[in-house]
């Protein structure tokens, strides 16, 4: 009981309005909904996080592209992608209510008229799912699979990218869903097959994949079966990745971002 009380207190402190200050990042004005999201903004501003991703997107995103961002959080990459892709559109999906509300505010504050925000989880079927918010880290929200419910869990609407884009060409999909990546891709088979040149940037986290009822080998097998090869961005350069070495390096709870494409991305 005491530990639960302490955790509830820390959650309230993390969500306090005192942290709702503004941060300028990449020429955009952001307001954070919590202390942990404020820290994320500053880590990106200082170049500790996101530097490789910003460089990669600057190389491959072209005006007029259609982009799906699965797990948009507070919009750090949403706005950056929207500027690069304009007049193309960025479809930003974020199921956690508080973070989604801040995403919408950040998009509106920066006048990003080519961004479409939707409060949805993206999965491999159309049904409601259970989202477990990160205790003190709103970047660690995740869909739970075969786990007992907790008081903080919330029901969210989930759908597939194939349902959302039945005919449209999608040029790039960014996925950051804490281990639910395979289910997202399984629900996007038609989208993936419709565009031979589609690019994927996804978080590769074997521990998280296992927690979501999947595995690193199953995710990599899906990509291989659909004709994708792997790269990683390092010091602004793309390096080819082999599935076996990728699995060997990401041990414990370590993770990395992986680029998947059917031909060299840039």
C-alpha positions as MATLAB code, in Angstrom:
seq = 'XXXXXXXXXXXXXXXXXXXXXXXXXXXXXXXXXXXXXXXXXXXXXXXXXXXXXXXXXXXXXXXXXXXXXXXXXXXXXXXXXXXXXXXXXXXXXXXXXXXXXXXXXXXXXXXXXXXXXXXXXXXXXXXXXXXXXXXXXXXXXXXXXXXXXXXXXXXXXXXXXXXXXXXXXXXXXXXXXXXXXXXXXXXXXXXXXXXXXXXXXXXXXXXXXXXXXXXXXXXXXXXXXXXXXXXXXXXXXXXXXXXXXXXXXXXXXXXXXXXXXXXXXX';
ca = [
       0.000    0.000    0.000;
       2.835    2.381    0.897;
       4.646    1.695   -2.397;
       1.437    2.311   -4.345;
       0.870    5.593   -2.512;
       4.459    6.660   -3.279;
       4.053    5.783   -6.969;
       0.763    7.678   -7.216;
       2.441   10.692   -5.646;
       5.318   10.532   -8.110;
       2.876   10.280  -11.031;
       1.052   13.394   -9.844;
       4.352   15.238   -9.448;
       5.415   14.170  -12.942;
       2.133   15.536  -14.371;
       2.262   18.808  -12.428;
       1.550   21.973  -14.416;
       4.825   23.436  -13.176;
       6.606   21.484  -15.960;
       4.414   22.914  -18.743;
       7.121   25.235  -20.039;
       7.909   25.868  -23.705;
      10.975   24.516  -25.512;
      12.163   25.569  -28.958;
      13.355   22.554  -30.948;
      14.216   22.504  -34.664;
      12.454   25.825  -35.057;
       9.215   24.597  -33.462;
       7.653   25.581  -30.147;
       6.735   22.639  -27.919;
       4.980   22.466  -24.594;
       5.414   19.298  -22.542;
       2.561   17.630  -20.600;
       4.874   16.293  -17.880;
       8.366   16.368  -16.411;
       9.476   13.252  -18.316;
       8.267   14.716  -21.645;
      10.046   17.993  -20.827;
      13.219   15.983  -20.275;
      12.694   14.291  -23.644;
      12.417   17.677  -25.350;
      15.665   18.859  -23.811;
      17.492   15.614  -24.611;
      16.504   16.113  -28.266;
      17.401   19.798  -28.161;
      20.873   18.965  -26.803;
      21.426   16.307  -29.492;
      21.562   13.439  -27.007;
      18.483   11.872  -28.605;
      17.198   11.943  -32.173;
      20.220   13.279  -34.013;
      20.568   10.264  -36.335;
      16.836   10.213  -37.018;
      16.726   13.899  -37.959;
      19.665   13.427  -40.337;
      18.079   10.356  -41.931;
      14.714   12.029  -42.442;
      16.396   15.076  -43.943;
      18.024   12.783  -46.503;
      15.017   10.730  -47.566;
      11.827   12.751  -47.039;
      10.709   14.682  -50.107;
       7.932   17.248  -50.636;
       4.606   15.577  -51.361;
       5.274   12.355  -49.443;
       2.596   10.675  -47.347;
       3.914    9.604  -43.953;
       2.367    7.494  -41.176;
       3.823    8.008  -37.718;
       2.745    5.252  -35.340;
       3.357    6.323  -31.771;
       3.713   10.062  -32.386;
       3.889   10.970  -28.687;
       4.145   14.765  -28.243;
       5.072   15.430  -31.870;
       8.838   15.961  -31.921;
       9.223   14.020  -35.177;
       5.705   14.794  -36.406;
       6.442   18.463  -36.967;
       9.912   17.824  -38.401;
       8.482   15.333  -40.915;
       5.592   17.659  -41.774;
       7.993   20.452  -42.698;
      10.053   18.162  -44.921;
       7.064   16.510  -46.619;
       4.886   19.599  -47.216;
       2.571   19.803  -49.093;
       2.370   16.057  -48.388;
       0.681   14.863  -45.222;
       1.802   13.301  -41.962;
      -0.745   11.079  -40.221;
       0.171   10.994  -36.531;
      -1.294    8.246  -34.334;
      -1.098    8.405  -30.532;
      -3.510    6.495  -28.234;
      -2.516    7.816  -24.783;
      -5.083   10.570  -23.990;
      -2.868   13.082  -22.151;
       0.006   12.797  -24.608;
      -2.407   12.902  -27.552;
      -3.939   16.118  -26.250;
      -0.469   17.695  -26.095;
       0.359   16.397  -29.578;
      -2.694   18.193  -30.965;
      -1.797   21.407  -29.105;
       1.791   21.324  -30.387;
       0.630   20.751  -33.959;
      -1.860   23.633  -33.755;
       0.571   25.977  -32.024;
       3.028   25.528  -34.888;
       0.428   25.882  -37.612;
       1.207   22.488  -39.177;
      -1.839   22.258  -41.453;
      -0.532   19.144  -43.209;
      -0.666   16.995  -40.040;
      -3.658   14.766  -39.272;
      -3.712   13.580  -35.643;
      -5.785   10.584  -34.585;
      -6.136    9.093  -31.050;
      -5.652    5.516  -32.209;
      -3.475    2.518  -31.479;
      -2.284    0.774  -34.636;
      -2.414   -3.021  -34.592;
      -3.046   -6.133  -36.705;
      -6.835   -6.066  -36.275;
      -9.675   -3.642  -35.648;
     -10.687   -3.910  -32.015;
     -10.263   -2.186  -28.667;
      -6.965   -2.836  -26.907;
      -5.506   -2.236  -23.473;
      -2.828    0.438  -23.174;
      -0.524    0.507  -20.161;
       0.837    4.031  -19.626;
       4.470    4.254  -18.572;
       4.593    4.851  -14.827;
       6.957    7.833  -14.968;
       7.862    7.763  -18.656;
       5.209    8.658  -21.225;
       7.547    7.344  -23.899;
       6.994    3.857  -22.490;
       3.252    3.520  -23.119;
       2.506    0.107  -24.609;
      -0.265   -2.225  -25.648;
      -0.365   -5.198  -23.304;
      -0.879   -8.773  -24.461;
      -1.917  -11.670  -22.187;
      -1.217   -9.788  -18.975;
      -3.374   -9.136  -15.951;
      -4.982   -5.705  -15.874;
      -3.792   -2.937  -13.564;
      -5.713    0.033  -12.230;
      -3.830    2.459  -14.489;
      -4.531    0.493  -17.714;
      -6.897    2.133  -20.191;
      -8.979    0.863  -23.099;
      -8.091    2.417  -26.468;
      -9.395    2.068  -29.993;
      -7.098    0.109  -32.299;
      -7.158   -0.334  -36.053;
      -4.852   -1.316  -38.915;
      -2.968    0.808  -41.395;
      -4.606   -1.222  -44.174;
      -8.005   -0.051  -42.911;
      -6.878    3.569  -42.667;
      -5.151    3.599  -46.070;
      -7.221    1.229  -48.273;
      -6.034    2.761  -51.544;
      -3.471    5.461  -50.732;
       0.249    5.217  -51.336;
       2.248    5.620  -48.114;
       5.903    6.534  -48.596;
       7.292    6.229  -45.073;
       6.151    4.619  -41.830;
       7.817    5.521  -38.533;
       6.986    3.080  -35.742;
       7.786    3.468  -32.045;
       5.365    1.311  -30.062;
       7.447   -0.364  -27.362;
       7.523   -3.891  -28.788;
       4.240   -3.898  -30.730;
       6.007   -3.334  -34.054;
       5.249   -6.747  -35.587;
       1.500   -6.366  -35.028;
       1.612   -2.919  -36.652;
       3.335   -4.354  -39.729;
       1.023   -7.368  -39.894;
      -1.864   -4.937  -40.189;
      -0.130   -3.071  -43.014;
       0.540   -5.816  -45.563;
      -1.440   -4.106  -48.330;
       0.161   -0.740  -47.587;
       3.609   -2.327  -47.739;
       2.879   -4.158  -50.992;
       1.327   -1.120  -52.674;
       4.623    0.809  -52.702;
       7.817   -1.022  -53.613;
       9.877    1.971  -52.445;
       8.258    2.407  -49.029;
      10.642    3.200  -46.172;
      10.318    2.033  -42.574;
      11.996    3.369  -39.462;
      11.213    1.244  -36.433;
      12.491    0.652  -32.962;
      14.114   -2.765  -32.561;
      13.762   -3.869  -28.936;
      13.879   -7.645  -28.417;
      12.777   -7.404  -24.772;
       9.763   -5.284  -25.688;
       8.849   -7.573  -28.578;
       8.820  -10.546  -26.209;
       6.643   -8.632  -23.724;
       4.107   -8.029  -26.523;
       3.860  -11.708  -27.461;
       6.309  -11.518  -30.357;
      10.063  -11.913  -30.803;
      13.003  -10.344  -32.572;
      13.335  -13.315  -34.934;
       9.646  -13.162  -35.923;
       9.835   -9.445  -36.658;
      12.970   -9.832  -38.755;
      11.479  -12.837  -40.568;
       8.395  -10.769  -41.478;
      10.577   -8.032  -42.941;
      12.653  -10.550  -44.896;
       9.573  -12.330  -46.253;
       8.280   -8.999  -47.537;
      11.522   -8.150  -49.307;
      13.007   -5.687  -46.832;
      16.689   -5.287  -46.072;
      18.063   -3.560  -42.995;
      20.240   -0.530  -42.352;
      21.279    1.548  -39.378;
      22.222    5.202  -39.365;
      25.557    5.939  -37.700;
      27.371    9.280  -37.766;
      25.047   10.337  -40.557;
      25.930    7.349  -42.743;
      23.825    4.276  -43.537;
      25.332    0.898  -42.726;
      23.916   -2.402  -43.925;
      22.706   -4.684  -41.120;
      22.422   -8.461  -40.943;
      19.593   -9.905  -38.876;
      21.828  -12.298  -36.966;
      24.314   -9.653  -35.839;
      21.476   -7.269  -34.960;
      19.935   -9.831  -32.592;
      23.306  -10.639  -31.047;
      24.025   -6.996  -30.245;
      20.668   -6.121  -28.684;
      20.830   -8.126  -25.498;
      19.064   -7.535  -22.209;
      16.841   -4.484  -22.512;
      18.942   -2.627  -25.075;
      17.332   -1.305  -28.254;
      18.131    0.594  -31.429;
      16.387    2.129  -34.430;
      16.440    0.170  -37.671;
      15.740    1.326  -41.218;
      14.000   -1.213  -43.478;
      13.700   -0.801  -47.235;
      13.645   -2.944  -50.376;
      16.512   -0.990  -51.909;
      19.140    1.418  -50.576;
      17.196    4.175  -48.787;
      19.193    7.139  -50.062;
];
